[in-house]
Amino acid sequence: MPLLRRRREADTQAPPRAIAAAAMPMSGPGVLRASKARKQTTNSDWQREGWYYFDVIGELRGPLVWIANAVSQADVHATELDPETGKPTGPSDNPTAKAVAAQVLGGPARRGGLLRVLSLCWQVPGEAWVIVKPTPARRGQTQPDEWIVLPPSKVKAKGSGADARWEYTDPMTGVDMALEPAARLFRVWCPHPADYIQADSAVRPALPICREVEKASQNIAGRLDSRLASAGLLALADDLDFPKGEHETTAMAFMDELLSAAETGIQQPGTAAAVVPLVFNAPGELIANGGAAAFIDTATEFVSSVVDLRNDALARLAATLDMPRDVAAGTQGESNHWSAWQVEESTYKIFIEPLLKEIGDAITAEWFRPALMAAGMTEEQAAAYEVGWDTTAIVARPDDTENLRDLHDRLLISDEYMLAENGVPEDARPDDAEYTKRLLESMVKAAPTLLSDPNVAQALGLEITVAPAATGVSGEVTGGELEPSSPELEQRALPATQDEEPDPASVPDGLVAAAELLVFDALSRAGGRLITRENRGQFTATPKHELHTVIAAADINALMEGSFQFVDGVAEAFGMSPDFLNQRLRDYTRRLIATGKPHDRARLRMFL
């Protein structure tokens, strides 16, 4: 929607300001003052020359377009500023700020193309003119503002006095159009350090080098053309004795014979006629002096030093542009797998980040904050926001998946951070039901005996009937039956109370299954913490919940930190004391880690 209509009258007469962006008055004497100031402080000759070399020197155009294409991938969002430091705190959740930011540079559909034009104007003439035109409502519905980005030569002041106005060249039709008073016009430029209001660019100091490149290329092309224009001259002495035949002179007869012989040699390369020399008579003194016939090469000698001069100029051009040398030289694609990300990271830091910052500041000052105020914010509230950029699609980072996975397993980073660093959208996360099902699947893969619990099987959508073992002790599932097992249980009671051990058969299967999940979670946490830089990659075949069987543990309490956080819910479901169940599971898990033994369901049942 056109957000600036309510504030246009107050802003139209604002004088130009010497900042990286300045709004221009739409009509009246202010137009001529702004135009006069621009002509006095801007040398358009070097800007036209810069566009000329952009068109004719591919080695200049290539890296500039590469940077512009990278900039066009940036996405925009509203950023809230810290009231104390003034620094951005990240994307804002304010619905008004988000809605206004979504319309920056014409919205997502046009933003990439306009950013590309802005980037090229910033790099070549050093300035761009941005026009924001309110779009008439259609069928009673407001339309987003129309954004146009133009180089400086396409915006002119026309008229005089109160009739002064701005005209611009429509980029779609090439027709000069009058800028209506309801529009907004502001200039975005790269300030020259010696004269802040004057535009500067990376191409400006490279113009003398571009002239050298052009002249060297013209010299090389001229020499190549001269070698193609003529195959040389053949001078024949008048004293040659050669039958004239039907020709007027001996020389003409000789030339005809020579061409016929050449044609025969080309058409019949495998015959004697192709190698037999042409015979003619000439006075002896002419032959002795080498003057009977003379060949004159008219082609200009090709001097390889011209190529070296051009290569040297191209190297200087790459060093002059405001970007990494390999990008300017067009060799960034030659980087290997390990260093390619560094090229893109340095490119962003050296050139793209400052460029986006300047563009964002300009749009914030001249459109975004006035638009926020037009949408209902106060001036103080609008000052707390600015345009920010999401550069995820621009900056490629090193593949740190293994380290991130290790940190995630150690509970040192959150799920949200893990998803963000791997470029996975938040809505790709599974819901609670899918997460529970997939967790059960991974547990069942590690311990198939879990399927003996009908609740687990039902949660996985399986119809499995498992007959109880005769002894009531859970074991491995084989052929649909529970094979009783007799593990060597360690004594846990004093001799006087050994006969008071609870009957393992009285422990519900559901309780055993739930406790088993808690134990697997604790062992997996411990396994993730046992992996260090020294042993990473050595135990890839060992499941995480069994790493304690191959890696000695030093501090068991630290390995179990954060485990058994869902004990209370399990204890409540089975009418048990949470403290008792928590202590029994901790004792069981601690003993497994201390002795390096794997989990055994029958042993766990005895502990319960």
N, C-alpha and C positions, 0 to 999 in steps of 0.2 A: 504494500500500500504506500501511497505518497506520504512520507512521514514529515516532510518539511514545510507543508503548505502553511501551517499555523505560525511559523516563525520566519517566513520569507521577508515580510515587510521590514522587520527589525534588522535583518542581516544584509539587505541588498546594498546599503550605503556604507558598510564597514570598509575602512581603508585597507590596502594590502599591508601585510605584516612580514617582516624579514625573518621568517621561520622556514622550516623545510616544507611547509605547505601554507598557502595563503589564499583565502577566498577573494574573488574579484567582484566589484560592483557590477550589476547587470546593465545599468543604463545611466545616462547623465554624465556630467563632467568627470566623475570618478573613472569612467572607462578610459578616457583619453589620458588621464594621469597614470593609470596603471599601464597602459600600452606604451606611453612615453618612457616610463621607468624601465620597462622591459627592454625596449630598443636601446636605451643608453647603457644597460648593464649586461646585455647578451650579444655576443658576436655570432650572428647566424651564419657567417661564411664558413667557419670551421665545422659547424653542425651539418651544413649541406655537404661539405667535403667528407665528413664522417659517414654520412649515409651513402655517398658515392662509393667509398671504399668498402662499405658493408656489402654493396651490390656486386663489386667486381673482384674482390679478393676473398676467395673461399677460405683461406687460412685464418682470416679475421672473422668471417661470418660464422664459421663452424662452432668455435667455442662460445661465442655470444649466444647463439641459438641454443646450445647445450645448456647454458646457465638459465636461459629464459624458459626452456622446457622443464627444467628442474623446479624453478620457481612456480610454474603453473600448476604443479602438483600439490602445493600447499593448500590446506583447508583452513577455514576461518572459524573462530569462536569468540564469544564475549569473555573477557578476562576481568576478574575483580582484583583491585589493587589493595595491598595491605595499607591500612590507614597510618601506620607508624613509619614504615620504611618506604612506601610508595612503590614497592616491587610487586609484580603480578603474582597471584597466588594460584593460578590455574583456571580452568574453565569455570564459569559461573553457572549456578543453578537458577538464577533469576529468570523467570519466564519472559519478562519484557526485554531484558538484555539479550536473551537467546533469540527471540523473534526478530529483533532489529538486526543483530549480527548476521542472521541467515540471509538478509537482503543485501549485504555488502557486495559491491561489484556485480550487481545484477543477479545474485543468487547462484546456487551450484551450477546451473546450466551454462552460464556465461562467464563465471568467475575465472576459470582456467585460461580462456582465450584473452581476457582483459589483463590478467596478471602477466601473460606472456608479452603483450604489447607494452605494458608498463616496464617490464624488465629490459626490453630492447631499447625503449626510449631512455631509460636510466643509464644504460651502458653506452649508447651512441651519442645523442645530443645532450644527455645529462638532465633532461627535464621532460615532463609529460603534462598534458592538460586534461583534467577529469571534468566531465560534464554529467550532472545528475538532473534528469528531466522528469518531473511528475507525469505519470501516464494517465490520460483521461479514463474515468470510470466507464465500465462496459456493463450494460444491463443492470445498473444499480450497484455493481460490485467494484470496489477499488482495486487497482492494479499496482504491482510493484513499480518503483521508480526505474526509469531507463538510464543505464550507465554507458558513457562513451569515453574512451581513452584515445587521445590524439597527440601526435608530435607537435612541437611549437609552431611549425610552419603552417599548420592547418587551422590556427585560431588567429583572427585578425580583428582589430577595432575599426569600426566604420562610423561615418557621420561625425557631427560636431555639436558642441554645446549640449543642450538638453536632449538632442536627438541621437547622441552617441550611443552605440550599442556594440555588442560582440557578434561576430559571424564565425561560423565554423564550417569546415568541409565535411559533409555527411560521408562517413566511411563506406556506406553501402552504395550510394549513388554518385559520389563525387561532386555533388551540387552544393554550392555555398548556401548555408541556411542561417537565418537570424536567430540568435539565442533569445528565447522568450524570458521575460522578467521573472517568471515563477521558477526558472531553473536555477541551478547552483553550479558555479564554475570555480575551480581552484587549481592552482599550479603545484605540482610535486617536482622537486628538483634536488639534485646533488650539489650542495653549496661548494663554491670554490673557497679554499682556506684563506686566500688573500682578499676576496671580495665576496662576502657571504651571499649576497643576493644573486650573484652571477653563477650560472650553471657550469658544472665541470663534469667530466666523465673519464672513464678508462681509455676511451678511444682518442681523446684529445691529444695527449702526449705521444700517441702512437702514429699520428698523421705523417710526420716526416719519414718514419720507417715504412709506412704504407706507400709513400711516394717512391722510395727506393725499390720496394718489392714490385710495384707496377712497372717502373722503368726497366728493371732487370728482366721482368717477364716480357715486356715489349721488345727488348733487345734480343732475347732468345728467340722469340717468335719471328722477328725480322730476319735473323740469320737463317732460320729454318726455311722461311719463305724464299730467301735469295737462292738457296740451294735447290729449291724446287722450280724456280722460274725458268732456268735455262740449264741445259746440259753442257754449256760451253760453246766455243767457236772453233771451227776448223779452217785455217788459212792455207790456200793452195797457190803455188807459184805459177805465174803465167807461162813459164818456159816448159811446163809439163807437156810431154808428147803423149797425148791420149786421144783416141778417135772421137771426133765430135758426134758422128752419127747424125741424128736429127736435131741435136742441140746446137745452140748458137755459139757456145764457147766450149773450150776443153774442160774448164772448171765445172761447168754445169753437167757435162757428160760424165765426168769423174764422180760427181756427187750422186748422180742417178745410179751409177753402177755400185757405188758404196752402199747406198740405201737398199738396193736390190740384194746385195750380198748379205747385209745385216738381216733383212727379212727372211732370207733362205736359212740363215743360221738359227733364227728363232723358231721358224716353223719346222725345220728338219734338224734337230740338234744331234741326232745319231748318225748323220751322213757325213761324207767327206767334204761336202760343200760348206759344212759348218766350221771346218777347221783349216781349209785351204786358204792361204792368204790372197789378197787382191793384188794382181800384178799390173804395173804400169811403168812406162819409161820416163826418165828425167835426166837432165844433164848431170854429168859426173860431179861437177863442182858444187851443184846444189845438194846432191846426196852427201858429198863429203862434209859439207858445212851444216848438214841437218836442216836445210832450208827448203826442201821440196814441199813439205807439208808441215804445218805447225798447229798444235792443239792449244787453245787458250781457255783455261778454266775461269769462268766468270763468277763462280760461286764464292761468297764471302767465307773466309776461314772461320770455322766454329771455335770459339774460345771458351774452354771449360771453366775459366775463372769467373765468367759471368754467372754460371750456375752456383759457384761457391759464394759469390757475393749475395745472391738471392737467398741461399740457405742461411747465411749469416744474418741477413735482415729478418728472416722469419724467426730465427732464434731470439733476436732482440725483441721482436714483436711479442713472442710468447712470454718473455720476461717483463714486458711493460704492462700487459693486461692485468687487471686486478683479480687474479685467480691462480690456483696452483699451476706450476709449469707444465705438468703432464696434461692437464685439461686444456690449457691454452695451445699446446702443441698437438692436441688430438691423440695423445697416446694413453689416455686413461684406461682404454679397453685392453691394454697390454699388461695390466697389473695381474699378478697371480691371485689365487684364491685367498691367500692369507692377508694380502695388503690392499685388495680392492676396496674394502670397507673404509680403510684409512683415507684413501683418496676422496671418497664421498664425504666423510666426516670433516676433513680439512676444507674441502670446497664449501661445505655449509658454513663452517665457522668463519672462514676468511671472507666470503663474498655473499652467500645467500642470506645468512642471518642478518647482517647489517642492512641489506637491501629490503628484506621483509620488514625489519624494524622501522625503517624510514617510511615505507609505504603504509604500514599500520599506524604510525604516529600521525601521518598526514590525514588518513581517512578518519582517525579518531577525532582529531581537532576540528576538521572541516565538515564532517557529515555525521559520524556515529553519535557523538555527544549531543549535538543539536537534535538529532533524530530521537534520542532517548528523552530529551526534554519535550519534544513534540508528542511523544507517546505518554507523557504524564509525569515524568520524573522532574524533581527540582534540579537546579544547576549543581547543587552540592552533591546530590545523589548521582547525577550523571558523571561527575568528575571522578567517581570511584570506579569507573569502568573504562576499559580500552579494548581495541581490537587485538586479539592474539591469534597465533598461527599454530596449527597442528602440522608438524613436519614429518610425521611417521612415514609417509609415502616418499619422502625425499632422502632422508638419512638412513643409509644401510648400516647396520651394526654387526659386530663379529658374532659368529655362532657360539653363544655361550650356554647352549641348552644343557650340557652336562653339569656345569656348575650351578645353574639355576635349579635343576632337578635335585641336586644334592642339598642345596639350601632349603628347598621346599620340603624335602624329606626330613630335614632337621628342624622343621617348623620355624625357620628363621625368616621366611618371607611368606606373604599371604597368597591365597589362591588368586585374588584379584591382580596382584602384581605379577604373578606367574603368567596369567592370561595376557596381561597388557604387554609384557616383554616379548611374548611370542606372537603378538599381533592377532590374538583370538578375541573376537567381540564378546562382551559380557553375556549377551543373550544366547551364546553357544553353550553355556554351562548347563549340565543336566539338572532337572528338577529333583526334589527330594526323593520321590519314588524311584526314578531311574538311578539316582546315585546309590540308594540302598540296594537295589537289585544288582547293580554292577559290583558293589562291594561284596555282596554275598557270592556272586559268581567267582570273584577272585579268591575268596576264602575257600569255596568248595574245590576250586582247582588245586589249592595247596593241601586241603584236608578233605578228601571225598567222604569221610565218615559223617560230615555235617548233614549229608542227605538223609541220614537216618532220622533226623528230626522232621516230622511232618510239617511243622511251621516253616522251616527253611525251604523245603521242597515246594510248598504251596506258594511262598513268596517268589520263587523262581518260575512259577507257572508249570511245575512238573507234577505228574501223578505217579508217585513212587510209593509202593507199600513195602515196608521192611518188617519182617517177622522178628519179634524180640528174641534174644538169645536165652537159652535155658537157664543160664546162671544169672541173667539180668545185668551182665557186665558188657558195656559197649566195646566193640572192637572194629576190625576192618569189615567193610561190606563186601561180601563175595556171593555172587549168584542170588542176590536178593535176601540173603540171610546174614545175621550178625555172628561172626565167628568169635567165640569167647577168647579172651586173651588173659594171660596170667603174668603181668609184669612184676618184676621184683620191686615191691614197694618198700620204701625205707621206713624204719620205725619212727613214728611221730609221737607215741604215747609212752608214758612211764610204764614199767613192767606191771605195776599194780592196777593200771587202768587199761591194759591192752584189750581186755575182753569187752570194754565199753565202746569200742570203735563203732561208728554208725554203719549201718548196712548200706553198701554202695547202691544196691538195687532200689533203695528208697529215694534216691536223688532223681528228680524228674528229668526226662530227656531234654525238655525245653530249657531248663536251667543250665544243663551241661552245654547245650548248643550256644546259648547266649554268653555264658562264661567263656566259651572257647573263642568267640569273636573278640571279646575283650582281651584275652590272652594274646591272640594273633596280632591285635592292634599294638599291644605293648611290646611284643617281640619285634614287630616291624619297625617301631620307633627306635628301639635299641639297635636293631641292625643298621638303620640309616645313620645312627650316630657312631657306629663302629667303623664306618667307611671314612678313611682319611686320605689325604693327598698321597701318602706313601703306599697305601694298599688299593687305591682306586683302580678298577679294571682287572684285579686279580681274581675276584670271586663272582664273575658275571653269571656263572652257571648255578650259583647257590641262591635260593630264594631269600628275600630280605628277612623273613621271620626265622630263618635258620642260620643267619650269619654268625650268631653267637656260638654256633657249634664249630666254626672254623677260625674265628678271631677271638683271642683272649680278651676278657673284659676286666678293666681296672676298677672303675667307679660304677657299681651297679645301680646305686640310687640315682646318679646323674643320667644313666641310660634310660631309666624308667620314669623320668620326670615328665609330668603331663599325661601319664597313662591312667586308665581306669576312671575316666571322668564320667562315664555313663553307668557306674555301678549302682548308684542310688535307684535309678529307674528299674534295673533288672531285679534288685533286691525287693523293691516294692511290689513288682509283678508276681513274685513267688513268695511273698510274705516272710521275707528274711530280714535280718538286721543288716543295714548297709555297712556298718563298721565291720561286722563279722565277715561278710562276703568280700569286702575290700581287702581285709587282712589276709584271708585265705588265698585270694588270687595273687596278691603281692608275694606271699611266701612261696607259692608255687612257681611263679615266674622268676623270682629271684633265685630259687634253687636251680631252675633250668639254666639260667645264664651263668651261675657260678660253676656248675658242673659241666657245662658245654653239651647238655643233652637236648635232643629235639623234643617238641611237644608230643605228649601221649595222652589220648583222650581218657583212657582207663585210669591213668595216674591222676588226671585232673578230677575225675569223678570221685576218686578216693579222697582227694583233698577237700572236696565239697561235702 
